[in-house]
């Protein structure tokens, strides 16, 4: 997330890691990290992934209208697109086959011992 933020690409942690930070689930092993990316499209993220070179390996099999995936230090990172709408965010899965409308408070932060982290809300 820090590397993305340095490239002016803001993301929010969600999925299993976010559930653990909110203490909704007990700690457990994870096979990936899930991030939310509020933007109209993936253009900026795609340019950054390809420019990052050997530090990132795009996972083409997980390239969809709603998601991008990459390997970073052998950890899979999945980035989900949140398209801004009036008062909310929307994810259009598989070119609009189905749609998720995210709660208005989806993008929030959580204060930890070392500072704040951008994380999806408990909702």
C-alpha positions as CSV (number, residue, x, y, z in Angstrom):
1,X,0.0,0.0,0.0
2,X,2.9,2.3,0.7
3,X,4.4,1.8,-2.7
4,X,1.1,2.5,-4.3
5,X,0.6,5.6,-2.2
6,X,4.0,6.9,-3.3
7,X,2.8,6.6,-6.9
8,X,-0.3,8.6,-6.0
9,X,-2.5,5.5,-6.1
10,X,-4.6,5.3,-3.0
11,X,-5.9,2.0,-1.8
12,X,-7.7,0.6,1.2
13,X,-7.1,-2.8,2.8
14,X,-10.1,-5.1,2.8
15,X,-10.9,-8.8,2.9
16,X,-9.3,-11.1,5.5
17,X,-6.6,-8.8,6.6
18,X,-9.1,-6.0,7.2
19,X,-11.4,-8.4,9.1
20,X,-8.5,-9.2,11.4
21,X,-7.6,-5.5,12.0
22,X,-11.3,-4.9,12.9
23,X,-11.0,-8.0,15.2
24,X,-14.0,-9.5,13.4
25,X,-12.0,-12.8,12.9
26,X,-9.1,-14.4,14.7
27,X,-5.6,-14.3,13.1
28,X,-5.1,-16.9,10.5
29,X,-2.9,-17.6,7.5
30,X,-3.5,-15.6,4.3
31,X,-2.6,-16.4,0.7
32,X,-3.2,-12.9,-0.6
33,X,-3.9,-9.2,0.2
34,X,-7.0,-7.5,-1.1
35,X,-7.1,-3.8,-1.8
36,X,-9.9,-1.5,-2.8
37,X,-9.0,1.1,-5.4
38,X,-11.4,4.1,-5.9
39,X,-11.0,5.3,-9.5
40,X,-12.9,5.5,-12.8
41,X,-10.7,2.9,-14.4
42,X,-7.4,1.0,-14.0
43,X,-5.3,3.2,-16.4
44,X,-3.1,4.7,-13.7
45,X,-2.6,1.4,-11.9
46,X,-1.9,-0.5,-15.1
47,X,0.8,2.0,-16.1
48,X,2.4,1.8,-12.6
49,X,2.4,-2.0,-12.6
50,X,4.2,-2.2,-15.9
51,X,6.6,0.6,-15.0
52,X,7.5,-1.1,-11.7
53,X,9.4,-3.8,-13.6
54,X,10.9,-6.7,-11.8
55,X,9.4,-5.8,-8.4
56,X,5.9,-6.7,-9.6
57,X,4.7,-9.5,-11.7
58,X,1.2,-9.0,-13.2
59,X,-1.1,-12.0,-13.0
60,X,-2.8,-11.9,-16.4
61,X,-5.2,-14.7,-15.6
62,X,-6.8,-12.4,-12.9
63,X,-7.1,-9.4,-15.2
64,X,-10.8,-8.4,-15.4
65,X,-12.9,-5.3,-15.7
66,X,-13.2,-5.2,-11.9
67,X,-9.9,-6.5,-10.8
68,X,-6.1,-6.6,-11.3
69,X,-3.7,-8.9,-9.6
70,X,0.1,-9.0,-9.2
71,X,2.8,-10.7,-7.3
72,X,4.9,-8.6,-5.0
73,X,7.7,-10.5,-3.1
74,X,5.8,-13.8,-3.8
75,X,2.6,-12.4,-2.3
76,X,-0.5,-12.1,-4.4
77,X,-2.1,-8.7,-4.3
78,X,-5.6,-8.3,-5.7
79,X,-6.9,-4.8,-6.4
80,X,-10.6,-4.2,-6.9
81,X,-12.0,-1.2,-8.7
82,X,-14.5,1.0,-6.9
83,X,-16.0,3.4,-9.5
84,X,-17.3,6.6,-7.9
85,X,-21.0,7.2,-8.1
86,X,-23.1,9.9,-6.4
87,X,-22.8,9.2,-2.7
88,X,-21.3,5.7,-3.1
89,X,-18.9,3.4,-5.0
90,X,-19.8,0.7,-7.4
91,X,-17.9,-2.4,-8.6
92,X,-19.1,-3.8,-12.0
93,X,-18.0,-7.4,-12.0
94,X,-17.2,-9.0,-15.4
95,X,-18.1,-6.0,-17.5
96,X,-21.4,-5.3,-15.7
97,X,-22.6,-8.9,-15.4
98,X,-23.4,-8.0,-11.8
99,X,-22.8,-5.0,-9.7
100,X,-22.0,-4.3,-6.0
101,X,-22.9,-1.0,-4.5
102,X,-20.6,-0.3,-1.6
103,X,-21.8,1.4,1.6
104,X,-21.1,5.1,1.8
105,X,-18.6,4.6,4.6
106,X,-16.6,1.9,2.9
107,X,-13.4,3.8,2.7
108,X,-12.2,4.6,6.3
109,X,-9.2,4.3,8.4
110,X,-8.2,2.5,11.6
111,X,-5.7,3.8,14.2
112,X,-3.1,1.3,15.2
113,X,0.0,1.6,17.4
114,X,2.1,2.7,14.5
115,X,-0.4,5.2,13.1
116,X,-3.4,5.0,10.8
117,X,-4.1,2.5,8.0
118,X,-6.6,3.0,5.2
119,X,-9.0,0.1,5.6
120,X,-12.5,-0.8,4.4
121,X,-15.2,-0.3,7.0
122,X,-16.6,-3.1,9.1
123,X,-19.6,-3.0,6.7
